[in-house]
Amino acid sequence: MPKKSTHPAPADHSSLCLQYLSRCGGSARLCSINFSLGVIQTLVNQRRVKITNTGAGFFVELDEAK
């Protein structure tokens, strides 16, 4: 019988998306992100990122108000 892991496995790639955004200076164009819209929507719902329209496109930005 296999042992259960004591470390919780992330259900999605939201932590990887946050790391990617922090490496990009805190924001990236929405069209250039290779994460699924479900991951981005989860982060928006958790208020960890926000979507802004700059007039030149949509950007995903880390929400600094924590």
PDB file of N, H, CA, C and O in Angstrom:
ATOM      1  N   MET A   1       0.848  -1.178   0.000  1.00  0.00           N
ATOM      2  CA  MET A   1       0.000   0.000   0.000  1.00  0.00           C
ATOM      3  C   MET A   1       0.897   1.246   0.000  1.00  0.00           C
ATOM      4  O   MET A   1       1.771   1.367   0.858  1.00  0.00           O
ATOM      5  N   PRO A   2       0.695   2.181  -0.953  1.00  0.00           N
ATOM      6  CA  PRO A   2       1.553   3.361  -1.025  1.00  0.00           C
ATOM      7  C   PRO A   2       1.291   4.318   0.136  1.00  0.00           C
ATOM      8  O   PRO A   2       0.167   4.445   0.620  1.00  0.00           O
ATOM      9  N   LYS A   3       2.354   4.980   0.566  1.00  0.00           N
ATOM     10  H   LYS A   3       3.267   4.876   0.173  1.00  0.00           H
ATOM     11  CA  LYS A   3       2.235   5.954   1.643  1.00  0.00           C
ATOM     12  C   LYS A   3       1.711   7.276   1.089  1.00  0.00           C
ATOM     13  O   LYS A   3       1.982   7.644  -0.054  1.00  0.00           O
ATOM     14  N   LYS A   4       0.961   7.971   1.922  1.00  0.00           N
ATOM     15  H   LYS A   4       0.741   7.672   2.851  1.00  0.00           H
ATOM     16  CA  LYS A   4       0.465   9.279   1.535  1.00  0.00           C
ATOM     17  C   LYS A   4       1.542  10.323   1.788  1.00  0.00           C
ATOM     18  O   LYS A   4       2.294  10.233   2.758  1.00  0.00           O
ATOM     19  N   SER A   5       1.606  11.294   0.923  1.00  0.00           N
ATOM     20  H   SER A   5       0.994  11.368   0.135  1.00  0.00           H
ATOM     21  CA  SER A   5       2.573  12.371   1.072  1.00  0.00           C
ATOM     22  C   SER A   5       2.126  13.329   2.172  1.00  0.00           C
ATOM     23  O   SER A   5       0.935  13.607   2.316  1.00  0.00           O
ATOM     24  N   THR A   6       3.072  13.825   2.934  1.00  0.00           N
ATOM     25  H   THR A   6       4.039  13.599   2.817  1.00  0.00           H
ATOM     26  CA  THR A   6       2.738  14.793   3.974  1.00  0.00           C
ATOM     27  C   THR A   6       2.705  16.207   3.433  1.00  0.00           C
ATOM     28  O   THR A   6       2.232  17.117   4.114  1.00  0.00           O
ATOM     29  N   HIS A   7       3.206  16.412   2.201  1.00  0.00           N
ATOM     30  H   HIS A   7       3.590  15.673   1.648  1.00  0.00           H
ATOM     31  CA  HIS A   7       3.199  17.726   1.583  1.00  0.00           C
ATOM     32  C   HIS A   7       2.006  17.840   0.643  1.00  0.00           C
ATOM     33  O   HIS A   7       1.817  16.989  -0.226  1.00  0.00           O
ATOM     34  N   PRO A   8       1.194  18.893   0.812  1.00  0.00           N
ATOM     35  CA  PRO A   8       0.043  19.027  -0.082  1.00  0.00           C
ATOM     36  C   PRO A   8       0.490  19.374  -1.498  1.00  0.00           C
ATOM     37  O   PRO A   8       1.332  20.250  -1.697  1.00  0.00           O
ATOM     38  N   ALA A   9      -0.066  18.699  -2.450  1.00  0.00           N
ATOM     39  H   ALA A   9      -0.750  17.987  -2.289  1.00  0.00           H
ATOM     40  CA  ALA A   9       0.241  18.961  -3.862  1.00  0.00           C
ATOM     41  C   ALA A   9      -0.718  20.027  -4.378  1.00  0.00           C
ATOM     42  O   ALA A   9      -1.923  19.927  -4.147  1.00  0.00           O
ATOM     43  N   PRO A  10      -0.206  21.056  -5.078  1.00  0.00           N
ATOM     44  CA  PRO A  10      -1.106  22.078  -5.601  1.00  0.00           C
ATOM     45  C   PRO A  10      -2.018  21.503  -6.680  1.00  0.00           C
ATOM     46  O   PRO A  10      -1.585  20.730  -7.534  1.00  0.00           O
ATOM     47  N   ALA A  11      -3.285  21.896  -6.623  1.00  0.00           N
ATOM     48  H   ALA A  11      -3.637  22.524  -5.929  1.00  0.00           H
ATOM     49  CA  ALA A  11      -4.265  21.374  -7.572  1.00  0.00           C
ATOM     50  C   ALA A  11      -4.109  22.020  -8.948  1.00  0.00           C
ATOM     51  O   ALA A  11      -4.523  21.458  -9.962  1.00  0.00           O
ATOM     52  N   ASP A  12      -3.515  23.191  -8.967  1.00  0.00           N
ATOM     53  H   ASP A  12      -3.179  23.648  -8.143  1.00  0.00           H
ATOM     54  CA  ASP A  12      -3.309  23.859 -10.248  1.00  0.00           C
ATOM     55  C   ASP A  12      -1.923  24.509 -10.270  1.00  0.00           C
ATOM     56  O   ASP A  12      -1.105  24.271  -9.382  1.00  0.00           O
ATOM     57  N   HIS A  13      -1.679  25.301 -11.257  1.00  0.00           N
ATOM     58  H   HIS A  13      -2.344  25.494 -11.978  1.00  0.00           H
ATOM     59  CA  HIS A  13      -0.368  25.909 -11.441  1.00  0.00           C
ATOM     60  C   HIS A  13      -0.368  27.377 -11.025  1.00  0.00           C
ATOM     61  O   HIS A  13       0.366  28.183 -11.597  1.00  0.00           O
ATOM     62  N   SER A  14      -1.178  27.727 -10.041  1.00  0.00           N
ATOM     63  H   SER A  14      -1.774  27.072  -9.576  1.00  0.00           H
ATOM     64  CA  SER A  14      -1.277  29.131  -9.649  1.00  0.00           C
ATOM     65  C   SER A  14       0.023  29.639  -9.035  1.00  0.00           C
ATOM     66  O   SER A  14       0.390  30.795  -9.247  1.00  0.00           O
ATOM     67  N   SER A  15       0.722  28.803  -8.282  1.00  0.00           N
ATOM     68  H   SER A  15       0.424  27.864  -8.110  1.00  0.00           H
ATOM     69  CA  SER A  15       1.988  29.258  -7.692  1.00  0.00           C
ATOM     70  C   SER A  15       3.038  29.487  -8.777  1.00  0.00           C
ATOM     71  O   SER A  15       3.847  30.408  -8.669  1.00  0.00           O
ATOM     72  N   LEU A  16       3.031  28.661  -9.813  1.00  0.00           N
ATOM     73  H   LEU A  16       2.374  27.912  -9.900  1.00  0.00           H
ATOM     74  CA  LEU A  16       3.963  28.863 -10.925  1.00  0.00           C
ATOM     75  C   LEU A  16       3.643  30.154 -11.681  1.00  0.00           C
ATOM     76  O   LEU A  16       4.547  30.854 -12.139  1.00  0.00           O
ATOM     77  N   CYS A  17       2.382  30.455 -11.804  1.00  0.00           N
ATOM     78  H   CYS A  17       1.648  29.887 -11.432  1.00  0.00           H
ATOM     79  CA  CYS A  17       1.975  31.685 -12.474  1.00  0.00           C
ATOM     80  C   CYS A  17       2.426  32.899 -11.663  1.00  0.00           C
ATOM     81  O   CYS A  17       2.886  33.887 -12.235  1.00  0.00           O
ATOM     82  N   LEU A  18       2.300  32.835 -10.350  1.00  0.00           N
ATOM     83  H   LEU A  18       1.927  32.032  -9.885  1.00  0.00           H
ATOM     84  CA  LEU A  18       2.755  33.930  -9.500  1.00  0.00           C
ATOM     85  C   LEU A  18       4.270  34.106  -9.590  1.00  0.00           C
ATOM     86  O   LEU A  18       4.764  35.234  -9.609  1.00  0.00           O
ATOM     87  N   GLN A  19       4.999  33.010  -9.644  1.00  0.00           N
ATOM     88  H   GLN A  19       4.598  32.094  -9.628  1.00  0.00           H
ATOM     89  CA  GLN A  19       6.452  33.092  -9.791  1.00  0.00           C
ATOM     90  C   GLN A  19       6.819  33.714 -11.138  1.00  0.00           C
ATOM     91  O   GLN A  19       7.730  34.539 -11.220  1.00  0.00           O
ATOM     92  N   TYR A  20       6.113  33.319 -12.182  1.00  0.00           N
ATOM     93  H   TYR A  20       5.374  32.650 -12.115  1.00  0.00           H
ATOM     94  CA  TYR A  20       6.358  33.873 -13.512  1.00  0.00           C
ATOM     95  C   TYR A  20       6.139  35.385 -13.515  1.00  0.00           C
ATOM     96  O   TYR A  20       6.955  36.132 -14.054  1.00  0.00           O
ATOM     97  N   LEU A  21       5.038  35.834 -12.912  1.00  0.00           N
ATOM     98  H   LEU A  21       4.375  35.227 -12.473  1.00  0.00           H
ATOM     99  CA  LEU A  21       4.746  37.259 -12.886  1.00  0.00           C
ATOM    100  C   LEU A  21       5.780  38.029 -12.077  1.00  0.00           C
ATOM    101  O   LEU A  21       6.158  39.140 -12.448  1.00  0.00           O
ATOM    102  N   SER A  22       6.236  37.450 -10.978  1.00  0.00           N
ATOM    103  H   SER A  22       5.929  36.547 -10.677  1.00  0.00           H
ATOM    104  CA  SER A  22       7.239  38.146 -10.178  1.00  0.00           C
ATOM    105  C   SER A  22       8.566  38.247 -10.928  1.00  0.00           C
ATOM    106  O   SER A  22       9.285  39.234 -10.772  1.00  0.00           O
ATOM    107  N   ARG A  23       8.898  37.252 -11.731  1.00  0.00           N
ATOM    108  H   ARG A  23       8.314  36.450 -11.858  1.00  0.00           H
ATOM    109  CA  ARG A  23      10.125  37.308 -12.535  1.00  0.00           C
ATOM    110  C   ARG A  23      10.011  38.295 -13.686  1.00  0.00           C
ATOM    111  O   ARG A  23      11.022  38.810 -14.163  1.00  0.00           O
ATOM    112  N   CYS A  24       8.795  38.561 -14.132  1.00  0.00           N
ATOM    113  H   CYS A  24       7.974  38.142 -13.744  1.00  0.00           H
ATOM    114  CA  CYS A  24       8.581  39.506 -15.233  1.00  0.00           C
ATOM    115  C   CYS A  24       8.421  40.938 -14.737  1.00  0.00           C
ATOM    116  O   CYS A  24       8.033  41.815 -15.509  1.00  0.00           O
ATOM    117  N   GLY A  25       8.710  41.186 -13.483  1.00  0.00           N
ATOM    118  H   GLY A  25       9.025  40.474 -12.856  1.00  0.00           H
ATOM    119  CA  GLY A  25       8.583  42.537 -12.954  1.00  0.00           C
ATOM    120  C   GLY A  25       7.213  42.856 -12.404  1.00  0.00           C
ATOM    121  O   GLY A  25       6.915  44.022 -12.143  1.00  0.00           O
ATOM    122  N   GLY A  26       6.376  41.863 -12.221  1.00  0.00           N
ATOM    123  H   GLY A  26       6.618  40.916 -12.433  1.00  0.00           H
ATOM    124  CA  GLY A  26       5.064  42.080 -11.619  1.00  0.00           C
ATOM    125  C   GLY A  26       3.915  42.144 -12.596  1.00  0.00           C
ATOM    126  O   GLY A  26       2.758  42.139 -12.178  1.00  0.00           O
ATOM    127  N   SER A  27       4.196  42.203 -13.887  1.00  0.00           N
ATOM    128  H   SER A  27       5.137  42.207 -14.227  1.00  0.00           H
ATOM    129  CA  SER A  27       3.102  42.236 -14.856  1.00  0.00           C
ATOM    130  C   SER A  27       3.545  41.609 -16.168  1.00  0.00           C
ATOM    131  O   SER A  27       4.733  41.573 -16.488  1.00  0.00           O
ATOM    132  N   ALA A  28       2.567  41.117 -16.919  1.00  0.00           N
ATOM    133  H   ALA A  28       1.602  41.146 -16.658  1.00  0.00           H
ATOM    134  CA  ALA A  28       2.821  40.521 -18.224  1.00  0.00           C
ATOM    135  C   ALA A  28       1.551  40.657 -19.062  1.00  0.00           C
ATOM    136  O   ALA A  28       0.443  40.735 -18.532  1.00  0.00           O
ATOM    137  N   ARG A  29       1.738  40.682 -20.378  1.00  0.00           N
ATOM    138  H   ARG A  29       2.638  40.619 -20.809  1.00  0.00           H
ATOM    139  CA  ARG A  29       0.572  40.750 -21.274  1.00  0.00           C
ATOM    140  C   ARG A  29      -0.233  39.468 -21.151  1.00  0.00           C
ATOM    141  O   ARG A  29       0.330  38.376 -21.077  1.00  0.00           O
ATOM    142  N   LEU A  30      -1.523  39.604 -21.132  1.00  0.00           N
ATOM    143  H   LEU A  30      -1.980  40.491 -21.193  1.00  0.00           H
ATOM    144  CA  LEU A  30      -2.406  38.449 -20.993  1.00  0.00           C
ATOM    145  C   LEU A  30      -2.232  37.479 -22.155  1.00  0.00           C
ATOM    146  O   LEU A  30      -2.298  36.266 -21.956  1.00  0.00           O
ATOM    147  N   CYS A  31      -2.013  37.985 -23.357  1.00  0.00           N
ATOM    148  H   CYS A  31      -1.959  38.970 -23.520  1.00  0.00           H
ATOM    149  CA  CYS A  31      -1.885  37.115 -24.525  1.00  0.00           C
ATOM    150  C   CYS A  31      -0.562  36.354 -24.545  1.00  0.00           C
ATOM    151  O   CYS A  31      -0.429  35.373 -25.278  1.00  0.00           O
ATOM    152  N   SER A  32       0.422  36.791 -23.748  1.00  0.00           N
ATOM    153  H   SER A  32       0.314  37.587 -23.153  1.00  0.00           H
ATOM    154  CA  SER A  32       1.719  36.116 -23.757  1.00  0.00           C
ATOM    155  C   SER A  32       1.868  35.093 -22.641  1.00  0.00           C
ATOM    156  O   SER A  32       2.876  34.389 -22.585  1.00  0.00           O
ATOM    157  N   ILE A  33       0.890  34.999 -21.758  1.00  0.00           N
ATOM    158  H   ILE A  33       0.072  35.571 -21.804  1.00  0.00           H
ATOM    159  CA  ILE A  33       0.967  34.057 -20.647  1.00  0.00           C
ATOM    160  C   ILE A  33       0.508  32.688 -21.122  1.00  0.00           C
ATOM    161  O   ILE A  33      -0.528  32.566 -21.775  1.00  0.00           O
ATOM    162  N   ASN A  34       1.285  31.653 -20.791  1.00  0.00           N
ATOM    163  H   ASN A  34       2.127  31.752 -20.261  1.00  0.00           H
ATOM    164  CA  ASN A  34       0.961  30.300 -21.237  1.00  0.00           C
ATOM    165  C   ASN A  34       0.197  29.501 -20.193  1.00  0.00           C
ATOM    166  O   ASN A  34       0.113  28.278 -20.297  1.00  0.00           O
ATOM    167  N   PHE A  35      -0.354  30.158 -19.205  1.00  0.00           N
ATOM    168  H   PHE A  35      -0.287  31.153 -19.121  1.00  0.00           H
ATOM    169  CA  PHE A  35      -1.168  29.482 -18.199  1.00  0.00           C
ATOM    170  C   PHE A  35      -2.628  29.540 -18.633  1.00  0.00           C
ATOM    171  O   PHE A  35      -3.039  30.438 -19.368  1.00  0.00           O
ATOM    172  N   SER A  36      -3.395  28.574 -18.171  1.00  0.00           N
ATOM    173  H   SER A  36      -3.062  27.844 -17.574  1.00  0.00           H
ATOM    174  CA  SER A  36      -4.794  28.501 -18.581  1.00  0.00           C
ATOM    175  C   SER A  36      -5.589  29.654 -17.974  1.00  0.00           C
ATOM    176  O   SER A  36      -5.198  30.237 -16.963  1.00  0.00           O
ATOM    177  N   LEU A  37      -6.703  29.963 -18.611  1.00  0.00           N
ATOM    178  H   LEU A  37      -7.021  29.490 -19.433  1.00  0.00           H
ATOM    179  CA  LEU A  37      -7.558  31.016 -18.093  1.00  0.00           C
ATOM    180  C   LEU A  37      -8.157  30.643 -16.740  1.00  0.00           C
ATOM    181  O   LEU A  37      -8.481  31.521 -15.939  1.00  0.00           O
ATOM    182  N   GLY A  38      -8.305  29.339 -16.481  1.00  0.00           N
ATOM    183  H   GLY A  38      -8.042  28.626 -17.131  1.00  0.00           H
ATOM    184  CA  GLY A  38      -8.799  28.886 -15.181  1.00  0.00           C
ATOM    185  C   GLY A  38      -7.836  29.231 -14.062  1.00  0.00           C
ATOM    186  O   GLY A  38      -8.263  29.616 -12.973  1.00  0.00           O
ATOM    187  N   VAL A  39      -6.538  29.097 -14.317  1.00  0.00           N
ATOM    188  H   VAL A  39      -6.191  28.785 -15.202  1.00  0.00           H
ATOM    189  CA  VAL A  39      -5.531  29.451 -13.320  1.00  0.00           C
ATOM    190  C   VAL A  39      -5.557  30.953 -13.064  1.00  0.00           C
ATOM    191  O   VAL A  39      -5.502  31.392 -11.915  1.00  0.00           O
ATOM    192  N   ILE A  40      -5.639  31.731 -14.124  1.00  0.00           N
ATOM    193  H   ILE A  40      -5.684  31.375 -15.057  1.00  0.00           H
ATOM    194  CA  ILE A  40      -5.678  33.184 -13.983  1.00  0.00           C
ATOM    195  C   ILE A  40      -6.945  33.613 -13.272  1.00  0.00           C
ATOM    196  O   ILE A  40      -6.907  34.509 -12.429  1.00  0.00           O
ATOM    197  N   GLN A  41      -8.074  32.987 -13.598  1.00  0.00           N
ATOM    198  H   GLN A  41      -8.106  32.259 -14.283  1.00  0.00           H
ATOM    199  CA  GLN A  41      -9.335  33.320 -12.947  1.00  0.00           C
ATOM    200  C   GLN A  41      -9.289  32.984 -11.463  1.00  0.00           C
ATOM    201  O   GLN A  41      -9.827  33.733 -10.648  1.00  0.00           O
ATOM    202  N   THR A  42      -8.659  31.876 -11.100  1.00  0.00           N
ATOM    203  H   THR A  42      -8.222  31.268 -11.763  1.00  0.00           H
ATOM    204  CA  THR A  42      -8.508  31.514  -9.697  1.00  0.00           C
ATOM    205  C   THR A  42      -7.715  32.570  -8.950  1.00  0.00           C
ATOM    206  O   THR A  42      -8.081  32.950  -7.837  1.00  0.00           O
ATOM    207  N   LEU A  43      -6.636  33.046  -9.548  1.00  0.00           N
ATOM    208  H   LEU A  43      -6.339  32.738 -10.451  1.00  0.00           H
ATOM    209  CA  LEU A  43      -5.824  34.076  -8.905  1.00  0.00           C
ATOM    210  C   LEU A  43      -6.569  35.403  -8.794  1.00  0.00           C
ATOM    211  O   LEU A  43      -6.394  36.129  -7.815  1.00  0.00           O
ATOM    212  N   VAL A  44      -7.393  35.727  -9.780  1.00  0.00           N
ATOM    213  H   VAL A  44      -7.535  35.138 -10.575  1.00  0.00           H
ATOM    214  CA  VAL A  44      -8.208  36.938  -9.708  1.00  0.00           C
ATOM    215  C   VAL A  44      -9.239  36.802  -8.592  1.00  0.00           C
ATOM    216  O   VAL A  44      -9.458  37.748  -7.836  1.00  0.00           O
ATOM    217  N   ASN A  45      -9.868  35.649  -8.482  1.00  0.00           N
ATOM    218  H   ASN A  45      -9.690  34.880  -9.096  1.00  0.00           H
ATOM    219  CA  ASN A  45     -10.861  35.423  -7.435  1.00  0.00           C
ATOM    220  C   ASN A  45     -10.244  35.483  -6.045  1.00  0.00           C
ATOM    221  O   ASN A  45     -10.895  35.914  -5.093  1.00  0.00           O
ATOM    222  N   GLN A  46      -8.992  35.054  -5.924  1.00  0.00           N
ATOM    223  H   GLN A  46      -8.464  34.705  -6.698  1.00  0.00           H
ATOM    224  CA  GLN A  46      -8.286  35.110  -4.647  1.00  0.00           C
ATOM    225  C   GLN A  46      -7.690  36.493  -4.396  1.00  0.00           C
ATOM    226  O   GLN A  46      -7.086  36.727  -3.349  1.00  0.00           O
ATOM    227  N   ARG A  47      -7.854  37.397  -5.336  1.00  0.00           N
ATOM    228  H   ARG A  47      -8.344  37.207  -6.187  1.00  0.00           H
ATOM    229  CA  ARG A  47      -7.348  38.772  -5.279  1.00  0.00           C
ATOM    230  C   ARG A  47      -5.834  38.827  -5.136  1.00  0.00           C
ATOM    231  O   ARG A  47      -5.294  39.666  -4.414  1.00  0.00           O
ATOM    232  N   ARG A  48      -5.164  37.929  -5.829  1.00  0.00           N
ATOM    233  H   ARG A  48      -5.603  37.248  -6.415  1.00  0.00           H
ATOM    234  CA  ARG A  48      -3.706  37.915  -5.847  1.00  0.00           C
ATOM    235  C   ARG A  48      -3.158  38.592  -7.084  1.00  0.00           C
ATOM    236  O   ARG A  48      -2.019  39.059  -7.084  1.00  0.00           O
ATOM    237  N   VAL A  49      -3.968  38.654  -8.155  1.00  0.00           N
ATOM    238  H   VAL A  49      -4.893  38.275  -8.155  1.00  0.00           H
ATOM    239  CA  VAL A  49      -3.605  39.386  -9.367  1.00  0.00           C
ATOM    240  C   VAL A  49      -4.809  40.199  -9.815  1.00  0.00           C
ATOM    241  O   VAL A  49      -5.939  39.962  -9.387  1.00  0.00           O
ATOM    242  N   LYS A  50      -4.540  41.163 -10.688  1.00  0.00           N
ATOM    243  H   LYS A  50      -3.622  41.356 -11.035  1.00  0.00           H
ATOM    244  CA  LYS A  50      -5.625  41.943 -11.281  1.00  0.00           C
ATOM    245  C   LYS A  50      -5.357  42.106 -12.767  1.00  0.00           C
ATOM    246  O   LYS A  50      -4.210  42.053 -13.213  1.00  0.00           O
ATOM    247  N   ILE A  51      -6.412  42.303 -13.519  1.00  0.00           N
ATOM    248  H   ILE A  51      -7.343  42.346 -13.157  1.00  0.00           H
ATOM    249  CA  ILE A  51      -6.339  42.491 -14.962  1.00  0.00           C
ATOM    250  C   ILE A  51      -6.591  43.968 -15.238  1.00  0.00           C
ATOM    251  O   ILE A  51      -7.576  44.533 -14.764  1.00  0.00           O
ATOM    252  N   THR A  52      -5.705  44.587 -16.001  1.00  0.00           N
ATOM    253  H   THR A  52      -4.905  44.128 -16.386  1.00  0.00           H
ATOM    254  CA  THR A  52      -5.884  45.990 -16.358  1.00  0.00           C
ATOM    255  C   THR A  52      -5.827  46.138 -17.870  1.00  0.00           C
ATOM    256  O   THR A  52      -5.110  45.413 -18.559  1.00  0.00           O
ATOM    257  N   ASN A  53      -6.602  47.099 -18.368  1.00  0.00           N
ATOM    258  H   ASN A  53      -7.184  47.688 -17.808  1.00  0.00           H
ATOM    259  CA  ASN A  53      -6.602  47.434 -19.791  1.00  0.00           C
ATOM    260  C   ASN A  53      -5.859  48.748 -19.947  1.00  0.00           C
ATOM    261  O   ASN A  53      -6.329  49.786 -19.480  1.00  0.00           O
ATOM    262  N   THR A  54      -4.717  48.715 -20.592  1.00  0.00           N
ATOM    263  H   THR A  54      -4.335  47.872 -20.972  1.00  0.00           H
ATOM    264  CA  THR A  54      -3.893  49.913 -20.748  1.00  0.00           C
ATOM    265  C   THR A  54      -4.199  50.661 -22.041  1.00  0.00           C
ATOM    266  O   THR A  54      -3.592  51.699 -22.306  1.00  0.00           O
ATOM    267  N   GLY A  55      -5.098  50.171 -22.824  1.00  0.00           N
ATOM    268  H   GLY A  55      -5.590  49.328 -22.608  1.00  0.00           H
ATOM    269  CA  GLY A  55      -5.355  50.757 -24.132  1.00  0.00           C
ATOM    270  C   GLY A  55      -4.514  50.102 -25.215  1.00  0.00           C
ATOM    271  O   GLY A  55      -4.858  50.148 -26.396  1.00  0.00           O
ATOM    272  N   ALA A  56      -3.410  49.494 -24.804  1.00  0.00           N
ATOM    273  H   ALA A  56      -3.130  49.457 -23.845  1.00  0.00           H
ATOM    274  CA  ALA A  56      -2.542  48.781 -25.744  1.00  0.00           C
ATOM    275  C   ALA A  56      -2.664  47.284 -25.537  1.00  0.00           C
ATOM    276  O   ALA A  56      -1.914  46.511 -26.133  1.00  0.00           O
ATOM    277  N   GLY A  57      -3.587  46.872 -24.713  1.00  0.00           N
ATOM    278  H   GLY A  57      -4.197  47.499 -24.228  1.00  0.00           H
ATOM    279  CA  GLY A  57      -3.789  45.459 -24.444  1.00  0.00           C
ATOM    280  C   GLY A  57      -4.085  45.214 -22.968  1.00  0.00           C
ATOM    281  O   GLY A  57      -4.028  46.123 -22.140  1.00  0.00           O
ATOM    282  N   PHE A  58      -4.398  43.976 -22.671  1.00  0.00           N
ATOM    283  H   PHE A  58      -4.444  43.237 -23.344  1.00  0.00           H
ATOM    284  CA  PHE A  58      -4.703  43.595 -21.298  1.00  0.00           C
ATOM    285  C   PHE A  58      -3.455  43.055 -20.627  1.00  0.00           C
ATOM    286  O   PHE A  58      -2.705  42.282 -21.223  1.00  0.00           O
ATOM    287  N   PHE A  59      -3.234  43.464 -19.384  1.00  0.00           N
ATOM    288  H   PHE A  59      -3.844  44.092 -18.899  1.00  0.00           H
ATOM    289  CA  PHE A  59      -2.084  43.028 -18.609  1.00  0.00           C
ATOM    290  C   PHE A  59      -2.550  42.351 -17.335  1.00  0.00           C
ATOM    291  O   PHE A  59      -3.537  42.764 -16.727  1.00  0.00           O
ATOM    292  N   VAL A  60      -1.839  41.311 -16.936  1.00  0.00           N
ATOM    293  H   VAL A  60      -1.038  40.975 -17.430  1.00  0.00           H
ATOM    294  CA  VAL A  60      -2.053  40.657 -15.649  1.00  0.00           C
ATOM    295  C   VAL A  60      -0.983  41.210 -14.723  1.00  0.00           C
ATOM    296  O   VAL A  60       0.207  41.137 -15.030  1.00  0.00           O
ATOM    297  N   GLU A  61      -1.403  41.764 -13.586  1.00  0.00           N
ATOM    298  H   GLU A  61      -2.370  41.823 -13.337  1.00  0.00           H
ATOM    299  CA  GLU A  61      -0.473  42.371 -12.643  1.00  0.00           C
ATOM    300  C   GLU A  61      -0.655  41.750 -11.272  1.00  0.00           C
ATOM    301  O   GLU A  61      -1.762  41.393 -10.870  1.00  0.00           O
ATOM    302  N   LEU A  62       0.449  41.633 -10.570  1.00  0.00           N
ATOM    303  H   LEU A  62       1.349  41.923 -10.897  1.00  0.00           H
ATOM    304  CA  LEU A  62       0.379  41.189  -9.186  1.00  0.00           C
ATOM    305  C   LEU A  62      -0.331  42.263  -8.377  1.00  0.00           C
ATOM    306  O   LEU A  62      -0.055  43.452  -8.535  1.00  0.00           O
ATOM    307  N   ASP A  63      -1.237  41.845  -7.518  1.00  0.00           N
ATOM    308  H   ASP A  63      -1.461  40.879  -7.390  1.00  0.00           H
ATOM    309  CA  ASP A  63      -1.968  42.790  -6.675  1.00  0.00           C
ATOM    310  C   ASP A  63      -1.110  43.062  -5.444  1.00  0.00           C
ATOM    311  O   ASP A  63      -0.919  42.174  -4.613  1.00  0.00           O
ATOM    312  N   GLU A  64      -0.596  44.274  -5.322  1.00  0.00           N
ATOM    313  H   GLU A  64      -0.751  44.995  -5.997  1.00  0.00           H
ATOM    314  CA  GLU A  64       0.317  44.625  -4.241  1.00  0.00           C
ATOM    315  C   GLU A  64      -0.388  44.876  -2.919  1.00  0.00           C
ATOM    316  O   GLU A  64       0.267  44.884  -1.877  1.00  0.00           O
ATOM    317  N   ALA A  65      -1.692  45.081  -2.924  1.00  0.00           N
ATOM    318  H   ALA A  65      -2.224  45.075  -3.770  1.00  0.00           H
ATOM    319  CA  ALA A  65      -2.453  45.344  -1.695  1.00  0.00           C
ATOM    320  C   ALA A  65      -2.772  44.028  -1.012  1.00  0.00           C
ATOM    321  O   ALA A  65      -3.834  43.443  -1.228  1.00  0.00           O
ATOM    322  N   LYS A  66      -1.842  43.568  -0.186  1.00  0.00           N
ATOM    323  H   LYS A  66      -0.979  44.043  -0.011  1.00  0.00           H
ATOM    324  CA  LYS A  66      -2.041  42.286   0.495  1.00  0.00           C
ATOM    325  C   LYS A  66      -2.310  42.506   1.960  1.00  0.00           C
ATOM    326  O   LYS A  66      -2.504  41.545   2.704  1.00  0.00           O
TER     327      LYS A  66
END
